[in-house]
Amino acid sequence: MLAYTLRRALWAIPTILAVITACYLLLHLTPGGPFDSEKHLSAAVLANLDAKYHIDQPLWKQYLLYIDSLLHGDLGASFRYTDWSVSELVWKALPVSLGVGGVSVPIALVIGVALGTVAAVRRNGVIDYGVMLLGNLGSVVPPFILGPVLVWVFAILIKRGEHGLLPAGGWGDGDWHYRVLPIVLLVIINVSTIARVMRGSMIEVLSGNFIRTARAKGLAGRTIVLRHALKPALMPVVSLLGSLCISSITAAVVTESVFALPGLGQLVVNGAINRDYTLVLGLVALITAFAVLFNLLVDLAYAWLDPRIRY
């Protein structure tokens, strides 16, 4: 297991480099530049800006200079945010995304596994139909519709004094009142996926021969589910965790837009719109590192859940 972990850690280096290279080429091959919209700047000023950020250099030399800075832990200076480095922007936005996405994933995992298990045990019952309804709604209704509905209900309809029960948006220095609605939105989206997958997996496991043997021995239904069926049924759910963690932390661009959160999602959008090369590349490197880490943890969790797996 240790050798496998080390191999995966070493493979992360060329993986991250390949992703950064592809993103770098796509950004620079797109027509235009980061300062093209600055109409009021003179040609001399634009030339100085290009020289400062090495944009006047050949593409291959720009790439090597950026990789050299990256190897020294420097993500570079932002083209559009004056006096801010990319590292400062990322570390300022990361706690916001972690405070919402990082909290929503464990909550959604617990709720989704519990609902999926109960729905499988009480198949074709009221709870089963309710879980499937929730799963379909969470998958069909997009977040840019579900988010405003939550705002309308909890920030406008339901009052607490003269104000809504919860704030409609903003961060408010991380106060928990401002986190509730974004977390609820992400939890609903993730629970709908986890519960459906867990239900199908649990139904398949409960039909296995070893479960029939356990029932023939007279074991209680709760013991069969918790001790014998739960771990193998979690295998498909574990395979989803890597993508769910990444999407909840970084791809929740719509969530951060709906609730006006200053997280990584907003930085990605602003960097792409403003052609801020260093900002976009720094975020790509960070997201890729997270993806590699989460996928490694998923593989290790597989080995823990199923001892037959050996890497």
C-alpha positions in Angstrom: 0.0 0.0 0.0 2.8 2.4 0.8 4.5 1.7 -2.5 1.2 2.4 -4.3 0.7 5.6 -2.5 4.2 6.8 -3.4 3.7 5.9 -7.0 0.5 7.8 -7.2 2.1 10.8 -5.5 4.9 10.8 -8.1 2.4 10.4 -11.0 0.7 13.6 -9.7 3.6 15.7 -10.8 3.4 14.9 -14.6 -0.4 15.0 -14.3 -0.5 18.5 -12.9 2.2 19.6 -15.4 0.1 18.2 -18.3 -3.0 20.0 -17.2 -1.2 23.3 -16.7 0.5 23.0 -20.1 -2.9 22.4 -21.8 -4.5 25.3 -20.0 -1.5 27.5 -20.7 -1.7 26.8 -24.4 -5.5 27.3 -24.6 -5.3 30.7 -22.8 -2.5 32.0 -25.0 -3.9 30.7 -28.3 -7.2 32.5 -27.7 -7.2 35.8 -29.6 -6.7 38.9 -27.5 -4.7 39.7 -24.3 -5.2 40.7 -20.7 -4.8 44.4 -21.4 -6.8 44.7 -24.7 -9.7 46.3 -22.9 -7.6 49.1 -21.5 -8.5 51.6 -24.2 -7.2 54.6 -22.3 -3.6 53.3 -22.0 -1.1 54.5 -24.5 1.0 52.2 -26.6 4.1 52.9 -24.5 2.3 52.0 -21.3 0.9 48.8 -22.8 4.5 47.9 -24.0 5.8 48.4 -20.5 3.0 46.2 -19.1 3.8 43.5 -21.6 7.5 43.7 -20.7 6.7 43.5 -17.0 4.7 40.4 -17.3 6.9 38.9 -20.1 4.0 38.9 -22.6 6.4 40.3 -25.2 8.5 37.2 -25.0 8.0 34.1 -27.2 5.4 31.7 -26.0 7.9 28.9 -25.1 10.0 31.3 -23.1 6.9 32.6 -21.2 6.0 29.0 -20.4 9.4 28.2 -19.1 9.5 31.3 -17.0 6.1 30.5 -15.5 7.1 26.8 -14.7 10.3 28.1 -13.1 8.2 30.5 -10.9 5.8 27.7 -10.1 8.6 25.3 -9.0 9.7 28.0 -6.6 6.2 28.2 -5.1 5.4 31.5 -6.8 2.0 31.6 -8.6 2.9 35.0 -10.0 1.2 38.4 -9.9 -2.3 38.9 -11.0 -2.7 40.9 -14.3 -6.0 42.5 -13.2 -5.9 42.7 -9.5 -3.4 45.5 -8.7 -0.9 44.9 -5.9 -2.3 41.3 -5.4 -0.4 38.2 -6.1 -2.3 35.0 -7.2 -1.3 33.3 -4.0 -2.9 36.0 -1.9 -6.1 35.9 -3.9 -6.3 32.1 -3.7 -5.7 32.0 0.1 -8.3 34.7 0.6 -11.0 32.9 -1.4 -10.1 29.3 -0.3 -11.6 29.6 3.2 -14.9 30.7 1.7 -15.2 27.8 -0.6 -14.0 25.4 2.1 -16.4 26.9 4.6 -19.3 26.1 2.2 -18.3 23.1 0.1 -16.1 21.5 2.7 -19.0 21.5 5.2 -21.7 20.4 2.7 -19.9 17.2 1.6 -19.8 15.4 5.0 -23.4 16.4 5.8 -24.6 15.2 2.4 -22.7 12.0 2.7 -24.3 11.1 6.1 -27.8 12.1 5.0 -27.5 10.5 1.6 -26.2 7.2 2.9 -28.8 7.0 5.6 -31.7 7.8 3.2 -30.4 5.4 0.5 -30.1 2.6 3.1 -33.6 3.2 4.5 -35.1 3.4 1.0 -33.4 0.1 0.0 -34.5 -1.7 3.2 -38.1 -0.4 2.8 -38.2 -0.8 -0.9 -41.4 0.4 -2.7 -42.6 2.1 0.4 -43.4 5.7 1.2 -39.8 6.4 2.3 -38.4 4.8 -0.9 -40.7 6.9 -3.1 -39.8 10.1 -1.1 -36.0 9.4 -1.6 -36.4 8.8 -5.3 -38.5 12.0 -5.6 -35.8 13.9 -3.8 -33.1 12.4 -6.0 -35.0 13.3 -9.2 -35.7 16.8 -8.0 -32.1 17.4 -7.0 -30.8 16.1 -10.4 -33.4 17.8 -12.6 -33.8 21.2 -11.0 -30.6 23.3 -11.7 -28.9 25.2 -8.8 -29.6 28.6 -10.4 -33.3 27.9 -10.0 -33.2 26.0 -6.6 -30.9 28.7 -5.1 -33.3 31.7 -5.7 -36.2 29.5 -4.5 -34.3 29.0 -1.2 -33.7 32.8 -1.0 -37.3 33.5 -1.7 -38.5 31.2 1.0 -36.0 31.7 3.8 -35.0 35.3 3.2 -38.3 36.9 2.0 -41.3 34.8 3.0 -40.2 33.6 6.4 -39.5 36.7 8.6 -37.5 37.1 11.8 -38.6 40.5 13.0 -38.2 43.0 10.2 -35.7 40.9 8.3 -35.7 37.5 6.7 -34.9 34.4 8.6 -31.6 34.0 6.8 -29.5 36.5 4.8 -30.1 36.4 1.0 -26.4 36.5 0.2 -23.0 37.8 1.1 -20.3 36.3 3.4 -20.6 38.5 6.5 -17.1 37.7 7.7 -18.0 34.0 7.8 -21.0 34.2 10.2 -22.9 31.0 10.1 -26.2 32.7 9.1 -24.6 33.5 5.7 -23.4 29.9 5.2 -26.7 28.1 5.8 -28.4 28.7 2.5 -25.4 27.9 0.3 -24.7 24.8 2.3 -28.3 23.7 2.1 -28.2 24.1 -1.7 -25.1 22.0 -2.1 -26.4 19.4 0.4 -29.6 19.0 -1.6 -27.7 18.6 -4.9 -25.2 16.1 -3.4 -27.8 14.1 -1.3 -29.9 13.5 -4.4 -26.9 11.8 -6.1 -25.6 9.9 -3.1 -29.0 8.6 -2.0 -29.9 7.3 -5.4 -26.5 5.5 -5.8 -26.6 4.2 -2.2 -30.2 2.8 -2.7 -29.3 0.9 -5.9 -26.1 -0.4 -4.4 -27.8 -1.5 -1.1 -30.5 -3.3 -3.0 -27.9 -5.2 -5.0 -25.9 -6.2 -1.9 -29.0 -7.3 0.0 -29.8 -9.8 -2.7 -26.4 -11.4 -2.3 -25.8 -15.0 -1.1 -23.9 -13.9 2.0 -26.9 -11.8 3.1 -29.2 -14.8 2.6 -26.8 -16.9 4.7 -26.9 -14.3 7.5 -30.7 -14.2 7.5 -30.7 -18.0 7.6 -28.6 -17.9 10.7 -31.3 -15.8 12.4 -29.4 -12.5 12.6 -31.5 -9.3 13.2 -32.2 -7.1 10.2 -30.3 -4.1 11.7 -27.2 -6.3 12.3 -27.3 -7.6 8.8 -27.5 -4.1 7.3 -25.0 -2.4 9.5 -22.4 -5.1 9.9 -22.6 -7.1 6.6 -24.2 -5.0 3.9 -23.2 -1.4 4.6 -19.5 -1.6 3.8 -19.8 -3.3 0.4 -22.7 -1.1 -0.5 -20.6 2.0 0.1 -18.2 1.1 -2.7 -20.1 3.0 -5.5 -20.7 5.9 -3.1 -16.9 6.2 -2.4 -16.2 6.3 -6.1 -18.3 9.5 -6.3 -16.6 11.3 -3.4 -13.7 12.6 -5.4 -15.8 14.3 -8.0 -18.3 15.5 -5.4 -15.5 17.1 -3.3 -14.1 18.9 -6.3 -17.5 20.1 -7.5 -18.6 21.3 -4.1 -15.4 23.3 -3.5 -14.6 24.7 -6.9 -17.3 24.0 -9.5 -20.0 25.6 -7.3 -19.7 28.7 -9.5 -23.5 29.0 -9.7 -23.9 28.7 -5.9 -21.3 31.4 -5.3 -22.9 33.6 -7.9 -26.4 33.2 -6.5 -25.3 34.0 -3.0 -22.6 36.5 -3.9 -19.8 34.5 -2.2 -16.2 35.6 -2.7 -14.9 32.1 -3.3 -12.8 30.2 -5.8 -15.7 29.9 -8.2 -15.9 33.7 -8.6 -12.1 33.9 -9.1 -12.3 31.3 -11.9 -15.0 33.3 -13.7 -13.4 36.7 -13.2 -10.0 35.3 -14.3 -11.4 33.8 -17.4 -13.4 36.9 -18.4 -10.4 39.2 -17.7 -7.9 36.9 -19.4 -5.9 36.9 -16.2 -3.5 34.2 -17.2 -1.6 33.7 -13.9 -4.8 33.7 -11.9 -6.5 31.0 -14.1 -3.3 28.9 -14.2 -2.9 29.1 -10.4 -6.5 28.0 -9.8 -6.1 25.2 -12.3 -2.9 24.0 -10.5 -4.7 24.1 -7.2 -7.8 22.3 -8.4 -5.8 19.6 -10.1 -3.8 19.0 -6.9 -7.1 18.7 -5.0 -8.4 16.3 -7.6 -5.3 14.1 -7.4 -5.4 14.1 -3.6 -9.1 13.2 -3.4 -8.8 10.4 -6.0 -5.9 9.0 -4.0 -8.0 9.1 -0.8 -10.8 7.4 -2.7 -8.5 4.5 -3.8 -7.2 4.1 -0.3 -10.8 4.0 1.0 -11.6 1.3 -1.5 -8.9 -0.9 0.0 -10.2 -0.3 3.5 -13.8 -1.1 2.5 -12.8 -4.2 0.5 -9.7 -6.1 1.8 -9.7 -8.1 -1.4 -8.3 -5.1 -3.2 -4.5 -4.9 -3.3 -2.6 -2.2 -5.1 
